[in-house]
């Protein structure tokens, strides 16, 4: 059974807690919207929280806050970094919880819709951006889960096909100017690419067109896996990325992106993620161990 209550959390007076017997989500209502907490019942928060920013409200400065957020791609200032410091509205419609902040002066209206499975630790998160300006805009929906430190992000290589059975490339792999492929936080495996979060000061980032449509974060024995669409006929931001991973000394972001499209005034774009959270019972080190942990999460 799903329950919803208004609670105080982390210094914010109004937060929406959505829970079933397995999982709880906490959504900020004084700012955001942010899904600031995602945790198995009685367990650690899978998302990062910044103690120096918890409970802050109002003001014109952008705050990272932590948690899961909705951004607009391609990344640029000030559009992408519009401060989400104002109270948000929420309603419940059947199984869905709709959380919406005021429209932005950038001309966008954001909304996050959440549907928690009635029993299992599975969540559907539908992200929407609407054009409330008077002119068409081109944008992409960008969903970022900001994970607690100490874990490892994992995303898959494309399925192996031997040469010369497959002659054409299967996907782009995109790097930023600060990406350092020899950094020891990277693991370039046969089945997966992995990036581990640590206290190293230099950030790292990678992007890809991920046709398998999933990325995961394993922290101790806790697995967070998200699934997302991969439209092979669409144009994506950042040289064609629908999946990106970023880390610095405080956190790691598991990100998915929707197609880059023109939005007429009054129209919207949506992008859905499906989350699966579990305890693996162990930390996987080899790719075979990781596969045994990840595959149950990919089962419908």
Helices and strands as residue ranges (DSSP letters): E 3-9, E 12-19, E 23-28, E 35-40, E 67-73, E 88-93, E 96-101, E 108-116, E 122-131, E 137-147, E 152-156, E 173-175, E 186-188, E 192-196, E 204-208, E 214-219, E 222-228, H 237-240, E 243-247, E 252-257, E 261-263, E 268-279, H 287-294, G 295-298
